[in-house]
Amino acid sequence: MGDERCRRRQAAIFIVAVLLLNAPVLAIADRASLPAGVPITPFVLFTGWLAVIVAGAVNTRRPRA
């Protein structure tokens, strides 16, 4: 049962990652910029990437006995 839940969570993490790091979302982030004119797109990319890595690591961690 736990293995099936882990697979479903991994699939959900993958789908969220694809949606988050997809071109339309990045196009929205590309329009926004900080007051100094610095684009926010790299921040969105690296934050999303880090969130996906952390979510995958938390999901694959073994439960305590």
Backbone torsions as a table, in degrees:
resi	resn	phi	psi	omega
1	MET	NA	-42.6	-179.6
2	GLY	-66.6	-33.4	179.3
3	ASP	-66.7	-38.5	178.5
4	GLU	-66.8	-39.7	178.1
5	ARG	-64.9	-39.0	178.6
6	CYS	-63.5	-42.1	178.7
7	ARG	-64.5	-40.6	179.0
8	ARG	-66.4	-40.1	177.2
9	ARG	-65.2	-40.5	177.5
10	GLN	-62.2	-39.9	177.5
11	ALA	-64.8	-40.6	178.6
12	ALA	-66.0	-39.9	177.6
13	ILE	-62.9	-41.8	178.9
14	PHE	-62.5	-45.3	-179.6
15	ILE	-63.6	-43.1	178.1
16	VAL	-63.9	-39.2	179.0
17	ALA	-64.1	-42.5	179.2
18	VAL	-63.8	-43.0	179.6
19	LEU	-68.3	-39.5	-177.6
20	LEU	-69.9	-38.3	-175.7
21	LEU	-101.5	25.9	-179.8
22	ASN	-90.3	160.5	-175.0
23	ALA	-59.5	-43.1	-179.8
24	PRO	-62.1	-38.8	178.2
25	VAL	-67.6	-40.6	178.6
26	LEU	-68.1	-29.9	176.3
27	ALA	-67.1	-38.1	175.6
28	ILE	-64.9	-43.3	179.3
29	ALA	-68.3	-28.1	-178.8
30	ASP	-69.9	-28.4	178.9
31	ARG	-71.1	-33.4	-178.7
32	ALA	-80.4	147.7	175.9
33	SER	-149.2	161.0	177.7
34	LEU	-75.8	164.6	-177.1
35	PRO	-56.4	-29.6	-179.0
36	ALA	-82.6	2.9	-179.6
37	GLY	89.0	8.0	179.5
38	VAL	-78.9	127.3	-179.5
39	PRO	-68.4	148.5	-177.4
40	ILE	-94.7	-6.4	-176.0
41	THR	-58.0	-46.0	178.4
42	PRO	-60.9	-36.6	177.8
43	PHE	-63.0	-43.8	179.2
44	VAL	-64.0	-43.4	-179.7
45	LEU	-62.6	-51.0	-176.2
46	PHE	-71.2	-33.9	176.9
47	THR	-68.5	-42.9	177.3
48	GLY	-64.5	-41.4	178.7
49	TRP	-61.8	-45.9	179.3
50	LEU	-63.8	-40.3	179.6
51	ALA	-63.3	-39.7	178.6
52	VAL	-66.6	-41.4	179.1
53	ILE	-64.6	-45.2	-180.0
54	VAL	-64.9	-42.9	179.2
55	ALA	-62.8	-40.8	177.1
56	GLY	-65.8	-38.5	179.1
57	ALA	-68.1	-41.3	178.9
58	VAL	-66.8	-36.4	-179.1
59	ASN	-69.5	-34.7	-176.4
60	THR	-89.3	-5.2	178.2
61	ARG	-65.8	140.0	-179.3
62	ARG	-76.4	139.9	177.6
63	PRO	-71.0	152.4	178.2
64	ARG	-74.5	144.2	-177.2
65	ALA	-79.4	NA	NA
